[in-house]
Amino acid sequence: MASDFEVSLNATRDDSGADAALDALDEVDRVENVLSIFRPTTLASRVNLLASELNVRVDEEFWGWLETAIRFSEETDGAFDVAAAPLWRAWGFAKRDGAFPAPDVIERALQLSGTRHLQLDEIERSIAFDEEGVELNFGAIGKGIALDAAAQKLLDGGQTDFIIQGGKSGCVARGGR
């Protein structure tokens, strides 16, 4: 996620805090290994590679994250869109060499962007795209998903007072005074 993640815990009476912190950071890595489109072996990359040719079945966790992303798109009237990766690529963000694209490149990216291109089968939990070139990108919410998953890992491990920092753009804090 191009960020350093840090876990801060209140002092504990045993060594469980260090183990819990490591488990939480491992959870961040696990989420990234599902959602990153920069790694060709992730589920998100697999969906992007195959969904224009066939229905790609996904697990319950991925399906839930996708449903959340689609809900955000609906709630923002499309200002947030998990299926806007073609626009992201057109502007050069994928290679971190942003450039102003030609009008025809923007037009094509707009044609390929949007959750309207997703064909979802809730029973099979499968995703298909209606056109080649459509792509998902969880980058705008992936760090938040990872922070939430890491926080849950800490809570499951009995930690109740913690801060998890994800780069300079997100954190989760839990606990009392």
KABEL-V48263 format. One record per residue. SS is DSSP state (h for helix, s for strand, l for the rest). PSI is psi as a letter, one per 40 degrees, with the letter a starting at -180 (* if undefined). NEAR is the number of other ideal C-beta (glycine too) atoms within 10 Angstrom. Layout:
ss=SS psi=PSI near=NEAR
ss=SS psi=PSI near=NEAR
This chain:
ss=l psi=e near=20
ss=l psi=f near=9
ss=l psi=i near=15
ss=l psi=h near=9
ss=s psi=h near=21
ss=s psi=i near=13
ss=s psi=h near=23
ss=s psi=h near=13
ss=s psi=i near=19
ss=l psi=i near=12
ss=l psi=i near=6
ss=l psi=i near=13
ss=l psi=e near=6
ss=l psi=a near=7
ss=l psi=e near=8
ss=h psi=d near=14
ss=h psi=d near=21
ss=h psi=d near=12
ss=h psi=d near=11
ss=h psi=d near=21
ss=h psi=d near=21
ss=h psi=d near=12
ss=h psi=d near=17
ss=h psi=d near=27
ss=h psi=d near=17
ss=h psi=d near=12
ss=h psi=d near=22
ss=h psi=d near=22
ss=h psi=d near=12
ss=h psi=d near=14
ss=h psi=d near=23
ss=h psi=d near=21
ss=h psi=e near=13
ss=h psi=d near=21
ss=h psi=e near=24
ss=l psi=h near=20
ss=l psi=e near=20
ss=l psi=e near=12
ss=l psi=h near=12
ss=l psi=e near=10
ss=l psi=e near=8
ss=l psi=i near=19
ss=h psi=d near=18
ss=h psi=d near=27
ss=h psi=d near=18
ss=h psi=d near=13
ss=h psi=d near=23
ss=h psi=d near=21
ss=h psi=d near=12
ss=h psi=d near=14
ss=l psi=e near=23
ss=l psi=e near=17
ss=l psi=d near=10
ss=l psi=i near=11
ss=l psi=h near=15
ss=s psi=h near=20
ss=s psi=i near=13
ss=l psi=i near=21
ss=l psi=i near=10
ss=h psi=d near=8
ss=h psi=d near=13
ss=h psi=d near=21
ss=h psi=d near=16
ss=h psi=d near=13
ss=h psi=d near=23
ss=h psi=d near=22
ss=h psi=d near=12
ss=h psi=d near=15
ss=h psi=d near=22
ss=h psi=d near=17
ss=h psi=d near=11
ss=h psi=d near=17
ss=h psi=d near=20
ss=h psi=d near=12
ss=h psi=d near=10
ss=l psi=e near=10
ss=l psi=f near=8
ss=l psi=e near=15
ss=l psi=d near=9
ss=l psi=h near=17
ss=l psi=h near=23
ss=l psi=e near=24
ss=l psi=f near=23
ss=l psi=e near=24
ss=h psi=d near=24
ss=h psi=d near=23
ss=h psi=d near=21
ss=h psi=d near=18
ss=h psi=d near=20
ss=h psi=d near=22
ss=l psi=e near=16
ss=l psi=e near=13
ss=h psi=d near=15
ss=h psi=d near=16
ss=h psi=e near=8
ss=l psi=f near=7
ss=l psi=f near=8
ss=l psi=h near=10
ss=l psi=i near=11
ss=l psi=h near=10
ss=l psi=i near=16
ss=l psi=i near=10
ss=h psi=d near=8
ss=h psi=d near=8
ss=h psi=d near=16
ss=h psi=d near=15
ss=h psi=d near=12
ss=h psi=d near=16
ss=h psi=d near=19
ss=h psi=d near=13
ss=h psi=d near=13
ss=h psi=e near=21
ss=l psi=i near=22
ss=l psi=i near=17
ss=h psi=e near=20
ss=h psi=d near=12
ss=h psi=e near=20
ss=s psi=h near=19
ss=s psi=h near=13
ss=s psi=h near=16
ss=s psi=h near=11
ss=l psi=d near=8
ss=l psi=d near=5
ss=l psi=e near=11
ss=l psi=f near=17
ss=s psi=i near=17
ss=s psi=h near=22
ss=s psi=i near=18
ss=s psi=i near=23
ss=l psi=e near=11
ss=l psi=i near=10
ss=l psi=h near=9
ss=l psi=e near=16
ss=l psi=i near=24
ss=l psi=i near=25
ss=l psi=i near=27
ss=l psi=h near=24
ss=l psi=e near=25
ss=h psi=d near=19
ss=h psi=d near=14
ss=h psi=e near=17
ss=h psi=d near=22
ss=h psi=d near=22
ss=h psi=d near=15
ss=h psi=d near=20
ss=h psi=d near=28
ss=h psi=d near=23
ss=h psi=d near=16
ss=h psi=d near=19
ss=h psi=d near=26
ss=h psi=d near=21
ss=h psi=d near=13
ss=h psi=d near=22
ss=h psi=d near=23
ss=h psi=d near=14
ss=h psi=d near=12
ss=l psi=e near=14
ss=l psi=e near=10
ss=l psi=h near=22
ss=l psi=e near=11
ss=l psi=h near=16
ss=s psi=i near=21
ss=s psi=h near=15
ss=s psi=h near=27
ss=s psi=h near=17
ss=s psi=g near=20
ss=l psi=a near=14
ss=l psi=e near=8
ss=l psi=e near=10
ss=s psi=i near=16
ss=s psi=i near=15
ss=s psi=h near=20
ss=s psi=h near=11
ss=s psi=i near=13
ss=l psi=a near=11
ss=l psi=a near=6
ss=l psi=* near=3
